[in-house]
């Protein structure tokens, strides 16, 4: 199977996953349906990211981005409900649960999701036409260039101790997802990949707890929990900071080896 054949097959497989996730959302009996839908959307976006400036890719990439944005508030609600249940605050969790099923129905029947499916239906023919025209002859080099650019951006952020940690979290996340999408084209070795995943987890935990503290400022029933979240946020950030130097070392080594 050629690289382009495999690329197209991955997008089609993710489209099937999206249809399954939407059916599960409509049934409102599956707590993982939205999460799985968002994972499929994220994987589509990661595959498309290095090629997003191509006219055959731009519309699909934009449609996927819109679904990601539209579903984020409901996913955030799912996560905080799970956190409240885990921490032993059933009243606060239950008061938010009723909104979920309504949101699931809205997402499953939304024009935003319909638009994504429409673009997916159109995309394969457009991409194959670009292949026949010779526009994809350099596709692997394009992807490798995008990978190195993202990793170099991360290295720059890691070298700067004053670099905004919210921005760094996003760069870490994008670098990891791009590497996961194209493991054979990424210059990163196993140690870098493992450290990248670990740093993402710590920065993600910090970000979540930080956001819950902000949420407590406008949702009074969360105020009593906010001090615990503040402590957890600080701990997660400290954990991430301890890992950053190791990540930088691994990334610089892999980039140097890729030039050799």
Beta strands, then each sheet from edge to edge (+ up, - down):
end
